[in-house]
Amino acid sequence: MSERIAMCDRIVGVAWRRLRPPECWWCLAADDSWMNFPLRISGKGRGLHDITQDVEGAVRASGVASGLATMFIKHTSASLVIQENTDPAVMQDLQDWIDRAVPEFGPKANYLHNSEGPDDMPAHIRAAITATSLSVPILDGRLELGTWQGIFLWEHRRQPRTRTVVVHIA
């Protein structure tokens, strides 16, 4: 068990804080057939935030040469997407599109659920029409993403929040 905790603590390249044992499920795994790396992503407001390096850090730490990395976000007002990672205009166009599709204000924004502010229910709808989990193959110890692909946490709330993304590697 202590070797697993030491390996978990050696994850390199993870930009944001991650959960520490005993919350780290990998450290509690019964065998080496799967591992979970919960990543805590904090301080990010609305928009798309590249978490590719965080996920790659978990893959490196796992030591898995060939397998599958599945990411799951444990929230109902943020989502995950694989998208172009080079041109920032793509991120802006995506954000503009979802703002038009699911508005916070105006006649189309007549939501019953608004206990946490006007961006609350739109954030839930935006997460419902995007993705809460993604899978990416691992080959030769690396994520098999395309040349221009990155993994993004899409925060749908205006205020910065801490989010947990679990990276399951098998």
Phi and psi in radians as a Rosetta constraint file:
Dihedral C 1 N 2 CA 2 C 2 CIRCULARHARMONIC -1.153 0.35
Dihedral N 2 CA 2 C 2 N 3 CIRCULARHARMONIC -0.530 0.35
Dihedral C 2 N 3 CA 3 C 3 CIRCULARHARMONIC -1.133 0.35
Dihedral N 3 CA 3 C 3 N 4 CIRCULARHARMONIC -0.676 0.35
Dihedral C 3 N 4 CA 4 C 4 CIRCULARHARMONIC -1.145 0.35
Dihedral N 4 CA 4 C 4 N 5 CIRCULARHARMONIC -0.716 0.35
Dihedral C 4 N 5 CA 5 C 5 CIRCULARHARMONIC -1.108 0.35
Dihedral N 5 CA 5 C 5 N 6 CIRCULARHARMONIC -0.747 0.35
Dihedral C 5 N 6 CA 6 C 6 CIRCULARHARMONIC -1.094 0.35
Dihedral N 6 CA 6 C 6 N 7 CIRCULARHARMONIC -0.744 0.35
Dihedral C 6 N 7 CA 7 C 7 CIRCULARHARMONIC -1.108 0.35
Dihedral N 7 CA 7 C 7 N 8 CIRCULARHARMONIC -0.732 0.35
Dihedral C 7 N 8 CA 8 C 8 CIRCULARHARMONIC -1.076 0.35
Dihedral N 8 CA 8 C 8 N 9 CIRCULARHARMONIC -0.678 0.35
Dihedral C 8 N 9 CA 9 C 9 CIRCULARHARMONIC -1.261 0.35
Dihedral N 9 CA 9 C 9 N 10 CIRCULARHARMONIC -0.262 0.35
Dihedral C 9 N 10 CA 10 C 10 CIRCULARHARMONIC -1.600 0.35
Dihedral N 10 CA 10 C 10 N 11 CIRCULARHARMONIC 0.147 0.35
Dihedral C 10 N 11 CA 11 C 11 CIRCULARHARMONIC -0.996 0.35
Dihedral N 11 CA 11 C 11 N 12 CIRCULARHARMONIC 2.189 0.35
Dihedral C 11 N 12 CA 12 C 12 CIRCULARHARMONIC -1.881 0.35
Dihedral N 12 CA 12 C 12 N 13 CIRCULARHARMONIC 2.640 0.35
Dihedral C 12 N 13 CA 13 C 13 CIRCULARHARMONIC 1.443 0.35
Dihedral N 13 CA 13 C 13 N 14 CIRCULARHARMONIC 0.080 0.35
Dihedral C 13 N 14 CA 14 C 14 CIRCULARHARMONIC -1.476 0.35
Dihedral N 14 CA 14 C 14 N 15 CIRCULARHARMONIC 1.982 0.35
Dihedral C 14 N 15 CA 15 C 15 CIRCULARHARMONIC -1.290 0.35
Dihedral N 15 CA 15 C 15 N 16 CIRCULARHARMONIC -0.616 0.35
Dihedral C 15 N 16 CA 16 C 16 CIRCULARHARMONIC -1.804 0.35
Dihedral N 16 CA 16 C 16 N 17 CIRCULARHARMONIC 2.820 0.35
Dihedral C 16 N 17 CA 17 C 17 CIRCULARHARMONIC -1.128 0.35
Dihedral N 17 CA 17 C 17 N 18 CIRCULARHARMONIC 2.599 0.35
Dihedral C 17 N 18 CA 18 C 18 CIRCULARHARMONIC -2.122 0.35
Dihedral N 18 CA 18 C 18 N 19 CIRCULARHARMONIC 2.870 0.35
Dihedral C 18 N 19 CA 19 C 19 CIRCULARHARMONIC -1.128 0.35
Dihedral N 19 CA 19 C 19 N 20 CIRCULARHARMONIC 2.559 0.35
Dihedral C 19 N 20 CA 20 C 20 CIRCULARHARMONIC -1.791 0.35
Dihedral N 20 CA 20 C 20 N 21 CIRCULARHARMONIC 2.745 0.35
Dihedral C 20 N 21 CA 21 C 21 CIRCULARHARMONIC -0.937 0.35
Dihedral N 21 CA 21 C 21 N 22 CIRCULARHARMONIC 2.533 0.35
Dihedral C 21 N 22 CA 22 C 22 CIRCULARHARMONIC -1.508 0.35
Dihedral N 22 CA 22 C 22 N 23 CIRCULARHARMONIC 0.036 0.35
Dihedral C 22 N 23 CA 23 C 23 CIRCULARHARMONIC -1.200 0.35
Dihedral N 23 CA 23 C 23 N 24 CIRCULARHARMONIC -0.387 0.35
Dihedral C 23 N 24 CA 24 C 24 CIRCULARHARMONIC -1.275 0.35
Dihedral N 24 CA 24 C 24 N 25 CIRCULARHARMONIC 1.864 0.35
Dihedral C 24 N 25 CA 25 C 25 CIRCULARHARMONIC -1.133 0.35
Dihedral N 25 CA 25 C 25 N 26 CIRCULARHARMONIC -0.516 0.35
Dihedral C 25 N 26 CA 26 C 26 CIRCULARHARMONIC -1.035 0.35
Dihedral N 26 CA 26 C 26 N 27 CIRCULARHARMONIC -0.713 0.35
Dihedral C 26 N 27 CA 27 C 27 CIRCULARHARMONIC -1.108 0.35
Dihedral N 27 CA 27 C 27 N 28 CIRCULARHARMONIC -0.365 0.35
Dihedral C 27 N 28 CA 28 C 28 CIRCULARHARMONIC -1.767 0.35
Dihedral N 28 CA 28 C 28 N 29 CIRCULARHARMONIC 0.010 0.35
Dihedral C 28 N 29 CA 29 C 29 CIRCULARHARMONIC -1.107 0.35
Dihedral N 29 CA 29 C 29 N 30 CIRCULARHARMONIC 2.519 0.35
Dihedral C 29 N 30 CA 30 C 30 CIRCULARHARMONIC -1.395 0.35
Dihedral N 30 CA 30 C 30 N 31 CIRCULARHARMONIC -0.445 0.35
Dihedral C 30 N 31 CA 31 C 31 CIRCULARHARMONIC -2.573 0.35
Dihedral N 31 CA 31 C 31 N 32 CIRCULARHARMONIC -3.097 0.35
Dihedral C 31 N 32 CA 32 C 32 CIRCULARHARMONIC -1.681 0.35
Dihedral N 32 CA 32 C 32 N 33 CIRCULARHARMONIC 0.259 0.35
Dihedral C 32 N 33 CA 33 C 33 CIRCULARHARMONIC -1.357 0.35
Dihedral N 33 CA 33 C 33 N 34 CIRCULARHARMONIC -0.301 0.35
Dihedral C 33 N 34 CA 34 C 34 CIRCULARHARMONIC -2.697 0.35
Dihedral N 34 CA 34 C 34 N 35 CIRCULARHARMONIC 2.761 0.35
Dihedral C 34 N 35 CA 35 C 35 CIRCULARHARMONIC -2.541 0.35
Dihedral N 35 CA 35 C 35 N 36 CIRCULARHARMONIC 2.521 0.35
Dihedral C 35 N 36 CA 36 C 36 CIRCULARHARMONIC -2.087 0.35
Dihedral N 36 CA 36 C 36 N 37 CIRCULARHARMONIC 2.313 0.35
Dihedral C 36 N 37 CA 37 C 37 CIRCULARHARMONIC -2.112 0.35
Dihedral N 37 CA 37 C 37 N 38 CIRCULARHARMONIC 1.754 0.35
Dihedral C 37 N 38 CA 38 C 38 CIRCULARHARMONIC -1.335 0.35
Dihedral N 38 CA 38 C 38 N 39 CIRCULARHARMONIC 2.136 0.35
Dihedral C 38 N 39 CA 39 C 39 CIRCULARHARMONIC -1.819 0.35
Dihedral N 39 CA 39 C 39 N 40 CIRCULARHARMONIC 2.258 0.35
Dihedral C 39 N 40 CA 40 C 40 CIRCULARHARMONIC -1.718 0.35
Dihedral N 40 CA 40 C 40 N 41 CIRCULARHARMONIC 2.127 0.35
Dihedral C 40 N 41 CA 41 C 41 CIRCULARHARMONIC -1.988 0.35
Dihedral N 41 CA 41 C 41 N 42 CIRCULARHARMONIC 2.018 0.35
Dihedral C 41 N 42 CA 42 C 42 CIRCULARHARMONIC -2.166 0.35
Dihedral N 42 CA 42 C 42 N 43 CIRCULARHARMONIC 2.752 0.35
Dihedral C 42 N 43 CA 43 C 43 CIRCULARHARMONIC 1.327 0.35
Dihedral N 43 CA 43 C 43 N 44 CIRCULARHARMONIC 0.409 0.35
Dihedral C 43 N 44 CA 44 C 44 CIRCULARHARMONIC -1.977 0.35
Dihedral N 44 CA 44 C 44 N 45 CIRCULARHARMONIC 2.205 0.35
Dihedral C 44 N 45 CA 45 C 45 CIRCULARHARMONIC -1.577 0.35
Dihedral N 45 CA 45 C 45 N 46 CIRCULARHARMONIC -2.950 0.35
Dihedral C 45 N 46 CA 46 C 46 CIRCULARHARMONIC -0.857 0.35
Dihedral N 46 CA 46 C 46 N 47 CIRCULARHARMONIC 2.409 0.35
Dihedral C 46 N 47 CA 47 C 47 CIRCULARHARMONIC 2.315 0.35
Dihedral N 47 CA 47 C 47 N 48 CIRCULARHARMONIC -3.115 0.35
Dihedral C 47 N 48 CA 48 C 48 CIRCULARHARMONIC -1.719 0.35
Dihedral N 48 CA 48 C 48 N 49 CIRCULARHARMONIC 2.235 0.35
Dihedral C 48 N 49 CA 49 C 49 CIRCULARHARMONIC -2.171 0.35
Dihedral N 49 CA 49 C 49 N 50 CIRCULARHARMONIC 2.122 0.35
Dihedral C 49 N 50 CA 50 C 50 CIRCULARHARMONIC -1.230 0.35
Dihedral N 50 CA 50 C 50 N 51 CIRCULARHARMONIC 2.090 0.35
Dihedral C 50 N 51 CA 51 C 51 CIRCULARHARMONIC -2.036 0.35
Dihedral N 51 CA 51 C 51 N 52 CIRCULARHARMONIC 0.278 0.35
Dihedral C 51 N 52 CA 52 C 52 CIRCULARHARMONIC -0.978 0.35
Dihedral N 52 CA 52 C 52 N 53 CIRCULARHARMONIC -0.805 0.35
Dihedral C 52 N 53 CA 53 C 53 CIRCULARHARMONIC -1.095 0.35
Dihedral N 53 CA 53 C 53 N 54 CIRCULARHARMONIC -0.611 0.35
Dihedral C 53 N 54 CA 54 C 54 CIRCULARHARMONIC -1.110 0.35
Dihedral N 54 CA 54 C 54 N 55 CIRCULARHARMONIC -0.798 0.35
Dihedral C 54 N 55 CA 55 C 55 CIRCULARHARMONIC -1.173 0.35
Dihedral N 55 CA 55 C 55 N 56 CIRCULARHARMONIC -0.722 0.35
Dihedral C 55 N 56 CA 56 C 56 CIRCULARHARMONIC -1.056 0.35
Dihedral N 56 CA 56 C 56 N 57 CIRCULARHARMONIC -0.645 0.35
Dihedral C 56 N 57 CA 57 C 57 CIRCULARHARMONIC -1.076 0.35
Dihedral N 57 CA 57 C 57 N 58 CIRCULARHARMONIC -0.713 0.35
Dihedral C 57 N 58 CA 58 C 58 CIRCULARHARMONIC -1.147 0.35
Dihedral N 58 CA 58 C 58 N 59 CIRCULARHARMONIC -0.712 0.35
Dihedral C 58 N 59 CA 59 C 59 CIRCULARHARMONIC -1.092 0.35
Dihedral N 59 CA 59 C 59 N 60 CIRCULARHARMONIC -0.794 0.35
Dihedral C 59 N 60 CA 60 C 60 CIRCULARHARMONIC -1.049 0.35
Dihedral N 60 CA 60 C 60 N 61 CIRCULARHARMONIC -0.795 0.35
Dihedral C 60 N 61 CA 61 C 61 CIRCULARHARMONIC -1.145 0.35
Dihedral N 61 CA 61 C 61 N 62 CIRCULARHARMONIC -0.506 0.35
Dihedral C 61 N 62 CA 62 C 62 CIRCULARHARMONIC -1.219 0.35
Dihedral N 62 CA 62 C 62 N 63 CIRCULARHARMONIC -0.518 0.35
Dihedral C 62 N 63 CA 63 C 63 CIRCULARHARMONIC 1.336 0.35
Dihedral N 63 CA 63 C 63 N 64 CIRCULARHARMONIC 0.103 0.35
Dihedral C 63 N 64 CA 64 C 64 CIRCULARHARMONIC -1.297 0.35
Dihedral N 64 CA 64 C 64 N 65 CIRCULARHARMONIC 2.218 0.35
Dihedral C 64 N 65 CA 65 C 65 CIRCULARHARMONIC -1.564 0.35
Dihedral N 65 CA 65 C 65 N 66 CIRCULARHARMONIC -0.611 0.35
Dihedral C 65 N 66 CA 66 C 66 CIRCULARHARMONIC -2.485 0.35
Dihedral N 66 CA 66 C 66 N 67 CIRCULARHARMONIC 2.177 0.35
Dihedral C 66 N 67 CA 67 C 67 CIRCULARHARMONIC 3.073 0.35
Dihedral N 67 CA 67 C 67 N 68 CIRCULARHARMONIC -2.564 0.35
Dihedral C 67 N 68 CA 68 C 68 CIRCULARHARMONIC -2.473 0.35
Dihedral N 68 CA 68 C 68 N 69 CIRCULARHARMONIC 2.309 0.35
Dihedral C 68 N 69 CA 69 C 69 CIRCULARHARMONIC -1.830 0.35
Dihedral N 69 CA 69 C 69 N 70 CIRCULARHARMONIC 2.136 0.35
Dihedral C 69 N 70 CA 70 C 70 CIRCULARHARMONIC -1.994 0.35
Dihedral N 70 CA 70 C 70 N 71 CIRCULARHARMONIC 2.244 0.35
Dihedral C 70 N 71 CA 71 C 71 CIRCULARHARMONIC -1.886 0.35
Dihedral N 71 CA 71 C 71 N 72 CIRCULARHARMONIC 2.406 0.35
Dihedral C 71 N 72 CA 72 C 72 CIRCULARHARMONIC -2.362 0.35
Dihedral N 72 CA 72 C 72 N 73 CIRCULARHARMONIC 2.236 0.35
Dihedral C 72 N 73 CA 73 C 73 CIRCULARHARMONIC -1.680 0.35
Dihedral N 73 CA 73 C 73 N 74 CIRCULARHARMONIC 2.273 0.35
Dihedral C 73 N 74 CA 74 C 74 CIRCULARHARMONIC -1.611 0.35
Dihedral N 74 CA 74 C 74 N 75 CIRCULARHARMONIC 0.847 0.35
Dihedral C 74 N 75 CA 75 C 75 CIRCULARHARMONIC -2.577 0.35
Dihedral N 75 CA 75 C 75 N 76 CIRCULARHARMONIC 2.751 0.35
Dihedral C 75 N 76 CA 76 C 76 CIRCULARHARMONIC -1.857 0.35
Dihedral N 76 CA 76 C 76 N 77 CIRCULARHARMONIC 0.104 0.35
Dihedral C 76 N 77 CA 77 C 77 CIRCULARHARMONIC -2.298 0.35
Dihedral N 77 CA 77 C 77 N 78 CIRCULARHARMONIC 0.450 0.35
Dihedral C 77 N 78 CA 78 C 78 CIRCULARHARMONIC -2.612 0.35
Dihedral N 78 CA 78 C 78 N 79 CIRCULARHARMONIC 2.827 0.35
Dihedral C 78 N 79 CA 79 C 79 CIRCULARHARMONIC -2.554 0.35
Dihedral N 79 CA 79 C 79 N 80 CIRCULARHARMONIC 3.116 0.35
Dihedral C 79 N 80 CA 80 C 80 CIRCULARHARMONIC -2.158 0.35
Dihedral N 80 CA 80 C 80 N 81 CIRCULARHARMONIC 2.465 0.35
Dihedral C 80 N 81 CA 81 C 81 CIRCULARHARMONIC -2.510 0.35
Dihedral N 81 CA 81 C 81 N 82 CIRCULARHARMONIC 2.665 0.35
Dihedral C 81 N 82 CA 82 C 82 CIRCULARHARMONIC -1.810 0.35
Dihedral N 82 CA 82 C 82 N 83 CIRCULARHARMONIC 2.211 0.35
Dihedral C 82 N 83 CA 83 C 83 CIRCULARHARMONIC -2.652 0.35
Dihedral N 83 CA 83 C 83 N 84 CIRCULARHARMONIC 3.009 0.35
Dihedral C 83 N 84 CA 84 C 84 CIRCULARHARMONIC -1.043 0.35
Dihedral N 84 CA 84 C 84 N 85 CIRCULARHARMONIC 2.399 0.35
Dihedral C 84 N 85 CA 85 C 85 CIRCULARHARMONIC -1.979 0.35
Dihedral N 85 CA 85 C 85 N 86 CIRCULARHARMONIC 0.272 0.35
Dihedral C 85 N 86 CA 86 C 86 CIRCULARHARMONIC -1.930 0.35
Dihedral N 86 CA 86 C 86 N 87 CIRCULARHARMONIC -0.908 0.35
Dihedral C 86 N 87 CA 87 C 87 CIRCULARHARMONIC -1.646 0.35
Dihedral N 87 CA 87 C 87 N 88 CIRCULARHARMONIC 1.978 0.35
Dihedral C 87 N 88 CA 88 C 88 CIRCULARHARMONIC -1.067 0.35
Dihedral N 88 CA 88 C 88 N 89 CIRCULARHARMONIC -0.341 0.35
Dihedral C 88 N 89 CA 89 C 89 CIRCULARHARMONIC -1.100 0.35
Dihedral N 89 CA 89 C 89 N 90 CIRCULARHARMONIC -0.519 0.35
Dihedral C 89 N 90 CA 90 C 90 CIRCULARHARMONIC -1.085 0.35
Dihedral N 90 CA 90 C 90 N 91 CIRCULARHARMONIC -0.796 0.35
Dihedral C 90 N 91 CA 91 C 91 CIRCULARHARMONIC -1.088 0.35
Dihedral N 91 CA 91 C 91 N 92 CIRCULARHARMONIC -0.751 0.35
Dihedral C 91 N 92 CA 92 C 92 CIRCULARHARMONIC -1.138 0.35
Dihedral N 92 CA 92 C 92 N 93 CIRCULARHARMONIC -0.742 0.35
Dihedral C 92 N 93 CA 93 C 93 CIRCULARHARMONIC -1.112 0.35
Dihedral N 93 CA 93 C 93 N 94 CIRCULARHARMONIC -0.706 0.35
Dihedral C 93 N 94 CA 94 C 94 CIRCULARHARMONIC -1.104 0.35
Dihedral N 94 CA 94 C 94 N 95 CIRCULARHARMONIC -0.780 0.35
Dihedral C 94 N 95 CA 95 C 95 CIRCULARHARMONIC -1.121 0.35
Dihedral N 95 CA 95 C 95 N 96 CIRCULARHARMONIC -0.745 0.35
Dihedral C 95 N 96 CA 96 C 96 CIRCULARHARMONIC -1.075 0.35
Dihedral N 96 CA 96 C 96 N 97 CIRCULARHARMONIC -0.733 0.35
Dihedral C 96 N 97 CA 97 C 97 CIRCULARHARMONIC -1.077 0.35
Dihedral N 97 CA 97 C 97 N 98 CIRCULARHARMONIC -0.836 0.35
Dihedral C 97 N 98 CA 98 C 98 CIRCULARHARMONIC -1.208 0.35
Dihedral N 98 CA 98 C 98 N 99 CIRCULARHARMONIC -0.531 0.35
Dihedral C 98 N 99 CA 99 C 99 CIRCULARHARMONIC -1.112 0.35
Dihedral N 99 CA 99 C 99 N 100 CIRCULARHARMONIC -0.659 0.35
Dihedral C 99 N 100 CA 100 C 100 CIRCULARHARMONIC -1.282 0.35
Dihedral N 100 CA 100 C 100 N 101 CIRCULARHARMONIC -0.708 0.35
Dihedral C 100 N 101 CA 101 C 101 CIRCULARHARMONIC -1.199 0.35
Dihedral N 101 CA 101 C 101 N 102 CIRCULARHARMONIC -0.643 0.35
Dihedral C 101 N 102 CA 102 C 102 CIRCULARHARMONIC -2.297 0.35
Dihedral N 102 CA 102 C 102 N 103 CIRCULARHARMONIC 1.456 0.35
Dihedral C 102 N 103 CA 103 C 103 CIRCULARHARMONIC -1.296 0.35
Dihedral N 103 CA 103 C 103 N 104 CIRCULARHARMONIC 2.679 0.35
Dihedral C 103 N 104 CA 104 C 104 CIRCULARHARMONIC -1.532 0.35
Dihedral N 104 CA 104 C 104 N 105 CIRCULARHARMONIC -0.576 0.35
Dihedral C 104 N 105 CA 105 C 105 CIRCULARHARMONIC -2.198 0.35
Dihedral N 105 CA 105 C 105 N 106 CIRCULARHARMONIC 2.845 0.35
Dihedral C 105 N 106 CA 106 C 106 CIRCULARHARMONIC 1.794 0.35
Dihedral N 106 CA 106 C 106 N 107 CIRCULARHARMONIC -3.137 0.35
Dihedral C 106 N 107 CA 107 C 107 CIRCULARHARMONIC -1.131 0.35
Dihedral N 107 CA 107 C 107 N 108 CIRCULARHARMONIC -0.475 0.35
Dihedral C 107 N 108 CA 108 C 108 CIRCULARHARMONIC -1.433 0.35
Dihedral N 108 CA 108 C 108 N 109 CIRCULARHARMONIC -0.095 0.35
Dihedral C 108 N 109 CA 109 C 109 CIRCULARHARMONIC -1.851 0.35
Dihedral N 109 CA 109 C 109 N 110 CIRCULARHARMONIC 0.882 0.35
Dihedral C 109 N 110 CA 110 C 110 CIRCULARHARMONIC -1.741 0.35
Dihedral N 110 CA 110 C 110 N 111 CIRCULARHARMONIC 1.318 0.35
Dihedral C 110 N 111 CA 111 C 111 CIRCULARHARMONIC -1.690 0.35
Dihedral N 111 CA 111 C 111 N 112 CIRCULARHARMONIC 2.482 0.35
Dihedral C 111 N 112 CA 112 C 112 CIRCULARHARMONIC -1.286 0.35
Dihedral N 112 CA 112 C 112 N 113 CIRCULARHARMONIC -0.725 0.35
Dihedral C 112 N 113 CA 113 C 113 CIRCULARHARMONIC -1.483 0.35
Dihedral N 113 CA 113 C 113 N 114 CIRCULARHARMONIC 1.883 0.35
Dihedral C 113 N 114 CA 114 C 114 CIRCULARHARMONIC -2.567 0.35
Dihedral N 114 CA 114 C 114 N 115 CIRCULARHARMONIC 0.463 0.35
Dihedral C 114 N 115 CA 115 C 115 CIRCULARHARMONIC -1.138 0.35
Dihedral N 115 CA 115 C 115 N 116 CIRCULARHARMONIC -0.388 0.35
Dihedral C 115 N 116 CA 116 C 116 CIRCULARHARMONIC -1.902 0.35
Dihedral N 116 CA 116 C 116 N 117 CIRCULARHARMONIC 0.286 0.35
Dihedral C 116 N 117 CA 117 C 117 CIRCULARHARMONIC 2.002 0.35
Dihedral N 117 CA 117 C 117 N 118 CIRCULARHARMONIC 2.980 0.35
Dihedral C 117 N 118 CA 118 C 118 CIRCULARHARMONIC -1.200 0.35
Dihedral N 118 CA 118 C 118 N 119 CIRCULARHARMONIC -0.285 0.35
Dihedral C 118 N 119 CA 119 C 119 CIRCULARHARMONIC -1.609 0.35
Dihedral N 119 CA 119 C 119 N 120 CIRCULARHARMONIC -0.019 0.35
Dihedral C 119 N 120 CA 120 C 120 CIRCULARHARMONIC -1.180 0.35
Dihedral N 120 CA 120 C 120 N 121 CIRCULARHARMONIC -1.063 0.35
Dihedral C 120 N 121 CA 121 C 121 CIRCULARHARMONIC -1.158 0.35
Dihedral N 121 CA 121 C 121 N 122 CIRCULARHARMONIC -0.719 0.35
Dihedral C 121 N 122 CA 122 C 122 CIRCULARHARMONIC -0.990 0.35
Dihedral N 122 CA 122 C 122 N 123 CIRCULARHARMONIC -0.635 0.35
Dihedral C 122 N 123 CA 123 C 123 CIRCULARHARMONIC -1.124 0.35
Dihedral N 123 CA 123 C 123 N 124 CIRCULARHARMONIC -0.686 0.35
Dihedral C 123 N 124 CA 124 C 124 CIRCULARHARMONIC -1.130 0.35
Dihedral N 124 CA 124 C 124 N 125 CIRCULARHARMONIC -0.736 0.35
Dihedral C 124 N 125 CA 125 C 125 CIRCULARHARMONIC -1.142 0.35
Dihedral N 125 CA 125 C 125 N 126 CIRCULARHARMONIC -0.763 0.35
Dihedral C 125 N 126 CA 126 C 126 CIRCULARHARMONIC -1.067 0.35
Dihedral N 126 CA 126 C 126 N 127 CIRCULARHARMONIC -0.709 0.35
Dihedral C 126 N 127 CA 127 C 127 CIRCULARHARMONIC -1.186 0.35
Dihedral N 127 CA 127 C 127 N 128 CIRCULARHARMONIC -0.597 0.35
Dihedral C 127 N 128 CA 128 C 128 CIRCULARHARMONIC -1.195 0.35
Dihedral N 128 CA 128 C 128 N 129 CIRCULARHARMONIC -0.551 0.35
Dihedral C 128 N 129 CA 129 C 129 CIRCULARHARMONIC -1.648 0.35
Dihedral N 129 CA 129 C 129 N 130 CIRCULARHARMONIC -0.027 0.35
Dihedral C 129 N 130 CA 130 C 130 CIRCULARHARMONIC -1.907 0.35
Dihedral N 130 CA 130 C 130 N 131 CIRCULARHARMONIC -2.430 0.35
Dihedral C 130 N 131 CA 131 C 131 CIRCULARHARMONIC -2.272 0.35
Dihedral N 131 CA 131 C 131 N 132 CIRCULARHARMONIC 2.489 0.35
Dihedral C 131 N 132 CA 132 C 132 CIRCULARHARMONIC -1.800 0.35
Dihedral N 132 CA 132 C 132 N 133 CIRCULARHARMONIC -0.151 0.35
Dihedral C 132 N 133 CA 133 C 133 CIRCULARHARMONIC -2.545 0.35
Dihedral N 133 CA 133 C 133 N 134 CIRCULARHARMONIC 2.659 0.35
Dihedral C 133 N 134 CA 134 C 134 CIRCULARHARMONIC -2.449 0.35
Dihedral N 134 CA 134 C 134 N 135 CIRCULARHARMONIC 2.693 0.35
Dihedral C 134 N 135 CA 135 C 135 CIRCULARHARMONIC -2.253 0.35
Dihedral N 135 CA 135 C 135 N 136 CIRCULARHARMONIC 2.409 0.35
Dihedral C 135 N 136 CA 136 C 136 CIRCULARHARMONIC -2.358 0.35
Dihedral N 136 CA 136 C 136 N 137 CIRCULARHARMONIC 2.259 0.35
Dihedral C 136 N 137 CA 137 C 137 CIRCULARHARMONIC -1.124 0.35
Dihedral N 137 CA 137 C 137 N 138 CIRCULARHARMONIC 2.654 0.35
Dihedral C 137 N 138 CA 138 C 138 CIRCULARHARMONIC -1.970 0.35
Dihedral N 138 CA 138 C 138 N 139 CIRCULARHARMONIC 2.240 0.35
Dihedral C 138 N 139 CA 139 C 139 CIRCULARHARMONIC -2.392 0.35
Dihedral N 139 CA 139 C 139 N 140 CIRCULARHARMONIC 2.301 0.35
Dihedral C 139 N 140 CA 140 C 140 CIRCULARHARMONIC 0.955 0.35
Dihedral N 140 CA 140 C 140 N 141 CIRCULARHARMONIC 0.638 0.35
Dihedral C 140 N 141 CA 141 C 141 CIRCULARHARMONIC 1.308 0.35
Dihedral N 141 CA 141 C 141 N 142 CIRCULARHARMONIC 0.218 0.35
Dihedral C 141 N 142 CA 142 C 142 CIRCULARHARMONIC -2.298 0.35
Dihedral N 142 CA 142 C 142 N 143 CIRCULARHARMONIC 2.674 0.35
Dihedral C 142 N 143 CA 143 C 143 CIRCULARHARMONIC -1.130 0.35
Dihedral N 143 CA 143 C 143 N 144 CIRCULARHARMONIC 2.375 0.35
Dihedral C 143 N 144 CA 144 C 144 CIRCULARHARMONIC -1.601 0.35
Dihedral N 144 CA 144 C 144 N 145 CIRCULARHARMONIC 1.024 0.35
Dihedral C 144 N 145 CA 145 C 145 CIRCULARHARMONIC -1.461 0.35
Dihedral N 145 CA 145 C 145 N 146 CIRCULARHARMONIC 2.682 0.35
Dihedral C 145 N 146 CA 146 C 146 CIRCULARHARMONIC -1.219 0.35
Dihedral N 146 CA 146 C 146 N 147 CIRCULARHARMONIC 2.950 0.35
Dihedral C 146 N 147 CA 147 C 147 CIRCULARHARMONIC -0.915 0.35
Dihedral N 147 CA 147 C 147 N 148 CIRCULARHARMONIC -0.746 0.35
Dihedral C 147 N 148 CA 148 C 148 CIRCULARHARMONIC -1.880 0.35
Dihedral N 148 CA 148 C 148 N 149 CIRCULARHARMONIC 0.321 0.35
Dihedral C 148 N 149 CA 149 C 149 CIRCULARHARMONIC -1.719 0.35
Dihedral N 149 CA 149 C 149 N 150 CIRCULARHARMONIC 2.500 0.35
Dihedral C 149 N 150 CA 150 C 150 CIRCULARHARMONIC -2.426 0.35
Dihedral N 150 CA 150 C 150 N 151 CIRCULARHARMONIC 2.843 0.35
Dihedral C 150 N 151 CA 151 C 151 CIRCULARHARMONIC -1.775 0.35
Dihedral N 151 CA 151 C 151 N 152 CIRCULARHARMONIC 2.218 0.35
Dihedral C 151 N 152 CA 152 C 152 CIRCULARHARMONIC -2.171 0.35
Dihedral N 152 CA 152 C 152 N 153 CIRCULARHARMONIC 2.399 0.35
Dihedral C 152 N 153 CA 153 C 153 CIRCULARHARMONIC -1.516 0.35
Dihedral N 153 CA 153 C 153 N 154 CIRCULARHARMONIC 2.174 0.35
Dihedral C 153 N 154 CA 154 C 154 CIRCULARHARMONIC -1.802 0.35
Dihedral N 154 CA 154 C 154 N 155 CIRCULARHARMONIC 1.771 0.35
Dihedral C 154 N 155 CA 155 C 155 CIRCULARHARMONIC -1.418 0.35
Dihedral N 155 CA 155 C 155 N 156 CIRCULARHARMONIC 2.175 0.35
Dihedral C 155 N 156 CA 156 C 156 CIRCULARHARMONIC -1.771 0.35
Dihedral N 156 CA 156 C 156 N 157 CIRCULARHARMONIC -0.119 0.35
Dihedral C 156 N 157 CA 157 C 157 CIRCULARHARMONIC -1.683 0.35
Dihedral N 157 CA 157 C 157 N 158 CIRCULARHARMONIC 2.654 0.35
Dihedral C 157 N 158 CA 158 C 158 CIRCULARHARMONIC -1.268 0.35
Dihedral N 158 CA 158 C 158 N 159 CIRCULARHARMONIC -0.782 0.35
Dihedral C 158 N 159 CA 159 C 159 CIRCULARHARMONIC -1.350 0.35
Dihedral N 159 CA 159 C 159 N 160 CIRCULARHARMONIC 2.488 0.35
Dihedral C 159 N 160 CA 160 C 160 CIRCULARHARMONIC -1.031 0.35
Dihedral N 160 CA 160 C 160 N 161 CIRCULARHARMONIC 2.434 0.35
Dihedral C 160 N 161 CA 161 C 161 CIRCULARHARMONIC -2.411 0.35
Dihedral N 161 CA 161 C 161 N 162 CIRCULARHARMONIC 2.715 0.35
Dihedral C 161 N 162 CA 162 C 162 CIRCULARHARMONIC -1.559 0.35
Dihedral N 162 CA 162 C 162 N 163 CIRCULARHARMONIC 2.233 0.35
Dihedral C 162 N 163 CA 163 C 163 CIRCULARHARMONIC -2.094 0.35
Dihedral N 163 CA 163 C 163 N 164 CIRCULARHARMONIC 2.594 0.35
Dihedral C 163 N 164 CA 164 C 164 CIRCULARHARMONIC -1.978 0.35
Dihedral N 164 CA 164 C 164 N 165 CIRCULARHARMONIC 2.174 0.35
Dihedral C 164 N 165 CA 165 C 165 CIRCULARHARMONIC -2.027 0.35
Dihedral N 165 CA 165 C 165 N 166 CIRCULARHARMONIC 2.123 0.35
Dihedral C 165 N 166 CA 166 C 166 CIRCULARHARMONIC -1.624 0.35
Dihedral N 166 CA 166 C 166 N 167 CIRCULARHARMONIC 2.178 0.35
Dihedral C 166 N 167 CA 167 C 167 CIRCULARHARMONIC -1.786 0.35
Dihedral N 167 CA 167 C 167 N 168 CIRCULARHARMONIC 1.950 0.35
Dihedral C 167 N 168 CA 168 C 168 CIRCULARHARMONIC -1.749 0.35
Dihedral N 168 CA 168 C 168 N 169 CIRCULARHARMONIC 2.166 0.35
Dihedral C 168 N 169 CA 169 C 169 CIRCULARHARMONIC -2.097 0.35
Dihedral N 169 CA 169 C 169 N 170 CIRCULARHARMONIC 2.196 0.35
